[in-house]
């Protein structure tokens, strides 16, 4: 199973559980709405942090692959002086 799907499932379960707990709590509606908003903001911040971490990881991996390709190309491509000698 894809780890992204598992993560989204766990996240959705946490959100549903938190929402159900807040809605079933015996408090005034205004307090409950404030709690829902606060939990939503916390969830948003958590998802944003995870997404930023994922984006940083992807960027780092992309840069590593780019460096590897550049190093490989420099290794395999003839030097300008060697290319001129080969043409003569």
C-alpha positions in Angstrom: 0.0 0.0 0.0 1.3 3.5 -0.8 2.6 5.3 2.2 0.9 8.5 1.0 -2.5 6.9 1.1 -1.8 5.6 4.6 -0.8 9.0 5.7 -3.9 10.6 4.3 -6.1 7.9 5.9 -4.5 8.4 9.3 -4.9 12.2 8.9 -8.5 11.9 7.9 -9.2 9.6 10.8 -7.6 12.0 13.3 -9.6 14.9 11.9 -12.9 12.9 12.0 -12.2 11.8 15.6 -11.3 15.3 16.7 -14.4 16.7 15.1 -16.6 14.1 16.6 -15.2 14.6 20.0 -15.7 18.3 19.8 -19.2 18.1 18.5 -20.2 15.6 21.2 -18.8 17.7 24.0 -21.4 19.3 26.2 -20.3 23.0 25.7 -21.9 26.1 24.3 -21.9 26.3 20.5 -19.6 29.3 20.4 -17.0 27.5 22.4 -17.4 24.4 20.2 -17.0 26.5 17.0 -13.9 28.1 18.4 -12.4 24.7 19.2 -13.3 23.5 15.6 -11.5 26.5 14.1 -8.5 26.0 16.4 -8.3 22.3 15.6 -8.6 23.1 11.9 -5.8 25.6 12.1 -3.6 23.1 13.9 -4.4 20.5 11.3 -3.6 22.9 8.5 -0.3 23.9 10.1 0.6 20.2 10.6 -0.2 19.3 6.9 1.6 22.4 5.7 4.7 21.5 7.7 4.6 17.9 6.3 4.2 19.2 2.8 7.1 21.6 3.2 9.3 18.8 4.5 8.2 16.6 1.5 9.0 19.5 -0.9 12.4 20.0 0.7 13.2 16.3 0.4 12.1 16.3 -3.3 14.2 19.4 -4.0 17.2 17.9 -2.3 16.9 14.6 -4.3 16.4 16.6 -7.5 19.6 18.6 -6.9 21.5 15.4 -6.1 20.4 13.8 -9.3 21.2 17.0 -11.3 24.7 17.0 -9.8 25.2 13.3 -10.5 24.1 13.8 -14.2 26.4 16.8 -14.5 29.4 14.9 -13.0 28.7 11.9 -15.3 28.4 14.1 -18.4 31.7 15.9 -17.5 33.3 12.5 -17.0 32.1 11.1 -20.3 32.3 14.2 -22.5 35.7 14.8 -24.1 37.6 17.9 -23.0 37.8 20.8 -25.6 41.5 20.2 -26.1 41.0 16.5 -26.7 38.2 17.1 -29.1 40.4 19.4 -31.2 43.2 16.9 -31.3 40.7 14.2 -32.3 39.5 16.3 -35.3 43.0 16.8 -36.7 
